[in-house]
Amino acid sequence: MSDDLRPVPTLDPLATGDSPATTEDLFRFFIQLHRSRTTYYKLFAHIGGSTEAGLILSVLWNITFGARGSGAAGADGWWLVMSRENWMDATGLGDAGQDRGRRELRERKLIEEERKGMHGRLRVRLSVTEIIRRVGTLVPPVGEEPLTFEQKKGDM
């Protein structure tokens, strides 16, 4: 196993009884932190209706089209199956925040959800066409001043 892929040690000496983390440990921690970051698009919070919705939409967008995805998802993305624990790891949102964010996105038709399979696993996918349409309402024509979100809020 290469040095940069080794597990990151616990950095809380009180929790483990170990001595404080070394510079090398901290370096590995920040490498791991960098690898697990989620790009958050504030625009998605505007079209999604809340910070939670924007965060969930950002994660879905990054998985579908970002560095983690190939970008070949098709018109409305892939169906994605993630457990609540996976969603919590990706977003930091608990059950209530996940439910609230997904509900807002469903109501705005920015995501589709379905339960499928033996255990009724929740599948989610982007409605890329609707996302593009809504983003387009916020982008001004060339040569015009952009409207504020408050000015456009009624149109959404």
KOLVEXNU-681226 format. One record per residue (C-alpha): residue in one letter; x, y, z. Coordinates in steps of 0.25 Angstrom, whole numbers, padded with zeros to 4 digits, always signed. Layout:
! KOLVEXNU-681226
AXYZ
...
***
This chain:
! KOLVEXNU-681226
M+0000+0000+0000
S+0006+0014-0004
D+0008+0024+0007
D-0003+0033+0003
L-0013+0022+0003
R-0011+0017+0017
P-0022+0019+0027
V-0022+0032+0034
P-0019+0031+0049
T-0028+0036+0059
L-0024+0051+0062
D-0030+0052+0076
P-0020+0048+0086
L-0030+0048+0097
A-0039+0038+0090
T-0028+0028+0088
G-0018+0031+0099
D-0007+0033+0088
S+0003+0044+0087
P-0002+0056+0079
A-0002+0054+0064
T+0011+0056+0056
T+0013+0066+0044
E+0013+0054+0035
D-0001+0049+0041
L-0007+0063+0039
F-0002+0063+0025
R-0009+0050+0022
F-0021+0055+0029
F-0022+0067+0020
I-0019+0058+0007
Q-0031+0049+0011
L-0040+0062+0015
H-0037+0067+0001
R-0041+0054-0006
S-0054+0054+0001
R-0058+0068-0001
T-0072+0071-0008
T-0073+0083-0017
Y-0085+0092-0013
Y-0092+0100-0023
K-0099+0112-0017
L-0108+0113-0029
F-0113+0099-0026
A-0118+0104-0013
H-0126+0115-0020
I-0133+0106-0030
G-0134+0095-0020
G-0141+0104-0009
S-0131+0102+0003
T-0117+0099+0007
E-0120+0084+0009
A-0126+0083-0005
G-0114+0090-0011
L-0105+0081-0004
I-0112+0068-0008
L-0113+0074-0022
S-0098+0077-0022
V-0094+0063-0018
L-0103+0057-0029
W-0097+0066-0039
N-0083+0063-0035
I-0085+0048-0035
T-0092+0049-0049
F-0084+0059-0056
G-0072+0063-0047
A-0059+0056-0045
R-0065+0044-0039
G-0074+0042-0051
S-0071+0040-0066
G-0081+0050-0071
A-0088+0040-0080
A-0100+0039-0071
G-0110+0043-0082
A-0121+0053-0082
D-0126+0051-0068
G-0114+0045-0061
W-0113+0031-0055
W-0121+0025-0044
L-0113+0025-0032
V-0115+0016-0020
M-0108+0021-0007
S-0111+0017+0008
R-0115+0028+0018
E-0101+0026+0024
N-0095+0028+0010
W-0103+0041+0009
M-0099+0045+0023
D-0084+0043+0019
A-0086+0051+0006
T-0094+0063+0011
G-0093+0063+0027
L-0108+0063+0027
G-0116+0055+0037
D-0129+0047+0034
A-0138+0060+0035
G-0129+0068+0027
Q-0128+0058+0016
D-0143+0056+0015
R-0146+0071+0015
G-0136+0074+0004
R-0140+0062-0005
R-0155+0066-0003
E-0152+0080-0007
L-0144+0075-0019
R-0156+0065-0023
E-0166+0077-0022
R-0158+0085-0031
K-0156+0073-0041
L-0141+0074-0040
I-0139+0060-0036
E-0147+0047-0038
E-0148+0036-0028
E-0153+0022-0028
R-0153+0010-0019
K-0148-0003-0026
G-0143-0017-0023
M-0146-0027-0012
H-0144-0018-0001
G-0150-0005-0007
R-0137+0002-0008
L-0138+0017-0011
R-0132+0021-0025
V-0130+0036-0028
R-0126+0042-0041
L-0125+0057-0046
S-0135+0063-0055
V-0124+0070-0063
T-0134+0076-0073
E-0141+0083-0062
I-0128+0088-0055
I-0123+0094-0068
R-0137+0101-0070
R-0137+0107-0056
V-0122+0111-0056
G-0125+0118-0070
T-0136+0126-0063
L-0125+0132-0054
V-0115+0135-0065
P-0117+0148-0072
P-0116+0150-0087
V-0103+0156-0092
G-0101+0171-0089
E-0112+0171-0078
E-0110+0172-0063
P-0112+0160-0055
L-0125+0160-0046
T-0124+0157-0032
F-0129+0144-0026
E-0140+0152-0019
Q-0144+0158-0032
K-0145+0145-0039
K-0151+0136-0027
G-0165+0138-0031
D-0163+0132-0045
M-0158+0119-0039
***
